[in-house]
Amino acid sequence: MVREVEDLGALITEAGGTASVYGHSSGAGLALLGAAGGLPITRLVLHEPPYGPDDDESTRSARELAGNVRAALAEDRRADAIKRFFAGSGMPPQMIEEMGDDPKRHSVARTMTYDPEVMGDFSRGAMIPEDLVRAIDNPTLVIAGGTSPEFFVHTAARIAELLPHGTYTVLAGHDHGAPADVVGPVVARFFGRT
């Protein structure tokens, strides 16, 4: 985990020393870790970080899924790892089968443990890291899609509540895959680029 945050820090240094950062999905989890860890982030956008509920069953399930994906990859069962990962994200079965058979997905399957590592699935069980969220003192926009699964909407709203300088916005009529022409203007306004 530390390596990914260090990599983000190196990118910020290379870009000039400070940065406004946008993170989507597990990228939002990485951006959150970087901001909480003191990286020179001036403004932060978290777009649907996929933290889950903090009940015992949800945290156990997240840890189990992460462990099963890691085990499948350790045994070079790439199709199984891909199918387990996407089934755990709620993707429709037909799409899961297609992804499991896709050679391009097989070639990058080893990276599938990065998401659960960043999101804390192996340790916390994907719960919102409330102590880290509260430590972020930067102006932060948290985005959810109006048609996204309820856990995304609930998580985004909860994170915005926990942030000392958090703002929450909903992209009406859009889900987790909102297009750039919808997301871009919202982010640009928050970053003061319009």
C-alpha positions in Angstrom: 0.0 0.0 0.0 2.7 2.4 0.9 4.3 2.0 -2.6 1.1 3.2 -4.4 0.9 6.3 -2.2 4.6 6.9 -2.7 4.1 6.6 -6.5 1.3 9.2 -6.3 3.6 11.5 -4.4 6.3 11.1 -7.0 3.8 12.0 -9.8 2.8 15.1 -7.8 6.5 16.1 -7.4 7.1 15.6 -11.1 4.1 17.7 -12.0 5.4 20.7 -10.0 5.1 19.9 -6.3 1.4 20.4 -5.6 -1.7 19.1 -7.4 -5.4 19.0 -7.5 -6.3 15.3 -7.6 -9.3 13.5 -9.0 -9.8 9.8 -8.1 -12.5 7.5 -9.4 -13.5 4.2 -7.7 -10.5 2.6 -6.1 -8.5 5.6 -7.5 -10.5 7.7 -5.1 -9.4 5.4 -2.3 -5.8 5.9 -3.4 -6.3 9.7 -3.6 -7.9 9.6 -0.1 -4.9 7.7 1.3 -2.5 10.2 -0.3 -4.3 13.3 1.0 -4.6 11.8 4.5 -0.9 10.8 4.4 0.1 14.4 3.8 0.8 14.5 0.1 0.8 18.1 -1.2 -2.7 17.9 -2.6 -4.5 21.3 -2.7 -8.0 20.2 -3.8 -9.4 16.6 -3.9 -12.2 15.0 -5.8 -13.4 11.5 -4.7 -15.7 9.9 -7.3 -17.6 7.0 -5.8 -14.9 5.3 -3.7 -16.1 1.7 -3.3 -16.0 1.4 0.5 -18.6 -1.0 1.8 -20.8 -1.2 4.9 -19.2 -1.7 8.3 -21.3 -4.5 9.5 -19.7 -7.8 10.3 -21.0 -9.8 7.4 -20.0 -7.1 4.8 -16.4 -6.8 6.2 -16.0 -10.6 6.4 -17.3 -10.9 2.8 -14.9 -8.2 1.5 -11.9 -9.9 3.2 -13.0 -13.3 1.9 -13.4 -12.0 -1.7 -10.0 -10.3 -1.6 -8.4 -13.4 -0.2 -10.1 -15.6 -2.9 -8.9 -13.4 -5.7 -5.3 -13.3 -4.3 -5.4 -17.2 -3.9 -6.6 -17.7 -7.5 -3.9 -15.5 -8.8 -1.2 -17.2 -6.7 -2.3 -20.5 -8.4 -2.4 -18.8 -11.8 -6.1 -19.3 -12.1 -6.6 -16.0 -13.9 -10.1 -16.6 -15.3 -11.3 -17.6 -11.8 -9.7 -14.5 -10.2 -11.3 -12.3 -12.9 -14.8 -13.9 -12.5 -14.6 -13.7 -8.7 -13.5 -10.1 -8.7 -16.3 -8.9 -11.0 -19.0 -11.1 -9.5 -18.1 -9.4 -6.2 -18.7 -6.0 -7.8 -22.2 -7.0 -8.8 -21.6 -7.2 -12.5 -24.1 -9.2 -14.6 -23.2 -12.9 -15.1 -23.0 -12.7 -18.9 -20.5 -9.9 -18.7 -18.5 -11.8 -16.0 -18.2 -14.8 -18.3 -17.0 -12.6 -21.2 -14.4 -10.9 -19.0 -13.2 -14.2 -17.7 -12.5 -15.4 -21.3 -10.8 -12.2 -22.4 -7.1 -12.7 -23.1 -6.4 -9.0 -22.6 -7.9 -9.3 -19.0 -5.8 -12.4 -18.4 -2.6 -10.4 -19.3 -3.3 -7.8 -16.5 -5.0 -10.1 -14.0 -2.1 -9.9 -11.6 -3.1 -6.3 -10.9 -6.5 -7.3 -9.6 -5.2 -7.4 -6.0 -4.3 -3.7 -6.2 -7.9 -2.5 -5.7 -8.6 -4.5 -2.6 -5.2 -3.5 -1.2 -5.9 0.2 -1.7 -9.5 -0.1 -0.4 -8.4 -2.0 2.8 -10.3 -5.2 2.0 -7.5 -7.4 3.3 -7.3 -5.6 6.6 -10.5 -3.5 7.4 -12.9 -5.3 5.1 -13.5 -2.3 2.9 -15.0 -0.1 5.6 -14.7 3.7 5.3 -11.4 4.6 7.1 -13.1 7.3 9.1 -10.0 8.4 11.0 -8.2 9.0 7.7 -11.2 10.8 6.1 -11.4 13.1 9.1 -7.6 13.9 8.8 -8.0 15.4 5.3 -8.0 19.2 5.7 -8.1 19.9 2.0 -11.3 21.2 0.2 -12.8 17.9 -1.1 -15.7 17.2 -3.5 -17.3 13.8 -3.2 -19.3 12.7 -6.2 -22.0 10.0 -6.5 -24.1 9.0 -9.5 -27.9 9.4 -9.1 -28.5 5.9 -10.6 -25.5 4.2 -9.0 -26.0 1.3 -6.6 -27.1 2.5 -3.2 -23.9 1.6 -1.4 -22.0 4.1 -3.7 -24.4 6.9 -2.9 -24.5 6.1 0.8 -20.6 5.9 1.0 -20.1 9.2 -0.9 -22.6 11.0 1.4 -21.0 9.6 4.5 -17.5 10.5 3.5 -18.6 14.1 2.7 -20.1 14.3 6.2 -16.9 13.2 7.8 -14.6 15.5 5.9 -13.8 18.8 7.6 -14.2 20.7 4.3 -16.3 18.2 2.3 -18.9 19.0 -0.4 -21.2 16.4 -1.9 -22.8 16.3 -5.3 -24.9 13.9 -7.2 -24.7 13.4 -11.0 -28.4 13.0 -11.8 -29.2 10.3 -14.3 -25.7 8.8 -14.2 -24.0 5.8 -12.5 -20.5 4.6 -11.6 -19.5 4.9 -15.3 -20.6 8.5 -15.9 -18.9 9.8 -19.0 -16.1 12.4 -19.0 -18.2 15.0 -20.6 -20.5 14.9 -17.5 -17.8 14.5 -14.9 -15.2 16.8 -16.4 -17.1 20.1 -16.0 -18.0 19.4 -12.4 -14.4 18.6 -11.5 -13.1 21.6 -13.5 -15.4 24.0 -11.6 -14.3 22.6 -8.3 -10.7 22.9 -9.3 -11.4 26.5 -10.4 -10.5 25.7 -14.1 -13.6 27.2 -15.7 
